[in-house]
């Protein structure tokens, strides 16, 4: 007969083991491994490698303009995406919420693009950008439609934004819709009686009441935007040249398609991780303060 | 009152226009997938004069549709099933066990949710290679369990707190062991959160691109998304064929969406609020 305490331990480990073992193998070890490799010159193929300390990080910051460009490009993308995605999603959610009968229909339509995988969305849009818009431009004289959507570095940034928004807004819209449902009707009515207009009601009543949804959506959009990969890969492949190469694509190419510098690419991935941590930390602490105030 | 009605019409109109714009790319992909290349170049906007199903037949063969879908289904079922099974057990036990060890393990799970996939993908390929799970369908499913389990443990952990402890105590009185108590009493009660977790993970795994790209080399083991990607690379300019393939790739998701629509919406909001 086992003692009670011992059996408790046994049961604890038996329940934990399946999840923890598989988590350790495919997530924990690779995470720690990535940190370790970032300090080596491992090339991914050769089992032997040397420990080089912070040399990779020094090289990235001093002598890797491609990475710094991709970092800058990604930061621009993050800022624009976080703002636009939330503004659009909230705007749509507020409009839809006001409709009683057609709510379900519009919700479905705007959410639909989110069901299509990002890479497929990118392919679909590259058809629109390279075939549809130029043809419409030709036939209707709306010449602005015929841009170098994919081929012109200054324009392709916006193409990437358009596709990302098209795919991603629906998801955030659902979360905002759920948030809006929790805003008590009587508060709105009271504000109407007090003579508040639509804009004032939104700023003073609706927005403070959905701060929680806002926190979540900012977190999700911020994180998602830093990790953007599929859209860029499918749409421009990082080109023309390296003009639309986001960080993730830069890491991917460094490791898998051109250089096979696994250690060096790992160092880049650590930098990406630190950026995400930093921005997430700032976002959460700012939002927490706001939640308390309201 | 009249003014409000006018405003309401205006809102509907605005929504309708935006919805049309949002739906437009899908509409274009569908109509053009039935045209010949020539028809498309004369007008992308026109409806097809004759439905050219041969685009679909060709795409069906090129992306090896049956086999790709089968692979995607295996990977998704293994991934989703494995996540629900393992994370349910762990989340439940962690939630019910006070103590430092339990807290530490829970913290590990949560902390790892912040690690982006791109930061682990390089050494993950090495781990997968050394365990000989790289390149296999089942291996890919296993990796998804490892990557998805942290979030699921977190969600289960929170949900278990809403289940009264008395239920387990009375089951134990009736002579149930720990596992019996879990599978007979607790697991059925976890159903709502299991559905949420299942849906969120299914959508992620089914639509995922980068991990299969890194892990799979054998065309016969390609997932649907990967097959379509390969086709796009090879037939870059043959738009009728590519569009047919894109539509084919989107169809399973649309079917799943129409069946589970309510659960998907709930899953997203639940997942977001609890996550």
Interface residues (C-beta under 8 A of the other chain):
Chain A: X11 X12 X14 X15 X16 X18 X19 X20 X22 X23 X25 X26 X27 X28 X29 X30 X31 X33 X34 X36 X37 X44 X92 X95 X96 X98 X99 X102 X106 X107 X108 X109 X110 X111 X112 X113 X115 X116 X117 X118 X119 X120 X123 X124 X125 X127 X128 X131 X132 X135 X136 X139 X166 X171 X174 X175 X177 X178 X212 X213 X216 X217 X220 X223 X226 X227 X229 X230 X233 X234 X247 X248 X251 X252 X255 X256 X262 X265 X266 X269 X270 X272 X273 X276 X277 X280
Chain B: X8 X11 X12 X14 X15 X18 X19 X22 X23 X25 X26 X28 X29 X32 X40 X41 X43 X44 X45 X82 X85 X86 X87 X89 X90 X92 X93 X94 X97 X102 X105 X108 X109 X112 X114 X115 X116 X117 X118 X119 X120 X121 X122 X123 X124 X126 X127 X128 X131 X142 X143 X145 X146 X147 X149 X150 X153 X178 X179 X182 X203 X206 X207 X208 X209 X210 X214 X225 X228 X229 X232 X239 X242 X243 X246 X249 X250 X253 X254 X257 X261 X265 X268 X269 X272 X273 X275
